[in-house]
Amino acid sequence: MRKIFWVIFGVSALLLAQGNAIFKVTDYPDHELCPRVSPDGTRLAYVDLKLNGPFPVANIRVATVDGKNAMLSTTGQGPQIDNQYPSWFPNSAQIAYARQVIVASNFTTYSIWAVPLNSANGTQLVQNNYNFSVMPDVSVNGDVVFVTSGNLNSPFPGFPPTRYGDVPPPASAMGNFMIAIQPAGESVVMNAVPGLYPRWSPDGKMIAYSAWNPTTGWDIFVADYDPAQGLINFRQIT
């Protein structure tokens, strides 16, 4: 049985497609975004976004796949709380996510954290040399997390100011790029590849992502993953 979750922005709810039937599993008063189903198929992680007050508040919630028994899995230090982009570890008991952190007076950035699904106490996975890290995706065996990183001086999500012939384009043009990190906390930069939204294949052998093509704009690329070399054999598929 296949289950697909997606967000409908008109009512800001998560929908479940199961066979030919469609069910709404969340609803107002909050907004729900970024649904991710656990590897064992029993739980749903998503972003709970509250827009009341001077600052939006985004946290990760975990529920059963029917949207019931929802519980808060992240917290933050206000007034700006922003925890987004959940990605499950293979044990279905821990979630990687992007968390807004304060690094100086009136200055914040994003880093990758991990949290047990039933605890609000997250642990920072990595501190790297880049200004922000978002959009984590955990490998099938949990040993590597691909994330999008970049410089806060570049527009997010990183529209290149100039058209380039390279595939993918140079990081200096892209503004944002993907790196591989180890959940143990060590930053591992593997041929930092300009791109966004990295997603592992189910067998852990390939990454799909969005990148800029000088002729057609944003397109989907895939690359093979080699533990020693990082990403290799880049192909554009759209």
C-alpha positions, 0 to 999 in steps of 0.5 A, a space after each residue: 500500500 502506497 501512502 503519499 503526503 503533501 501540503 495544500 496551501 489553500 487550507 494549509 493542511 496535510 493530505 494523505 493519498 492512499 489508493 484512490 482516496 484522499 484524507 486530510 490529516 491536519 487542519 487549522 489553526 496552525 499551518 502544517 508544512 514539510 511532511 516526512 513519513 518515518 521509514 517504518 511507515 508509522 509516524 509523520 513528522 511535519 512543521 507546525 507554523 504559528 503566525 500569531 504574534 510579531 514573529 512566526 514560530 515554527 516547530 517540528 511535530 510528530 504524529 501517527 500517519 493519520 495525524 493523531 497523537 501529535 506531539 511537539 518534538 522541538 522547542 526554541 528560544 524566542 521570540 523567533 523560533 524556527 525549526 524546519 525541514 525534518 528528515 528521519 533517521 533509519 531507526 524511525 526514532 530520531 529526526 534531523 532538522 534545520 534550527 535557527 540559532 542566535 550567534 551574535 546580537 541581532 544575528 541568527 543563522 541555521 544549523 543542523 540538529 537531531 532530536 529524538 521524536 519524543 523529546 524537545 532537547 535537540 543536539 547540534 550535529 555539526 558546526 561547519 565553515 558556512 553561514 547556514 545549513 538547511 534541508 537535511 536528508 539522512 541516508 538509509 543507514 544513517 551514516 551521512 546527512 546531505 544538507 544545503 549550506 551557503 553564505 548568508 550574504 547570498 540570496 536564499 535559496 541562491 539564485 545565481 546572478 550570472 548564467 554559467 556553462 558549467 553543470 552544475 554551476 560554480 558555488 561562487 555563482 550559486 550562493 548555496 551548495 550541498 555538503 555531506 556531514 556525519 551525524 557524529 558531528 564532524 563536518 565532511 566537505 565532499 566536492 561541495 556541489 551547487 544545489 538545493 533540496 538533496 534527497 537520497 535514493 532508497 538504496 542509498 546509492 544516489 542523490 537527487 537535487 535541484 540545480 541551475 542550468 544556464 539554458 533552462 533554469 532550475 532543473 533536477 540532477 542526480 549523482 552517484 554517491 561514493 563514500 571515498 569521493 563524495 558525489 560523482 557521475 552527475 546527470 541532468 534528468 529534467 
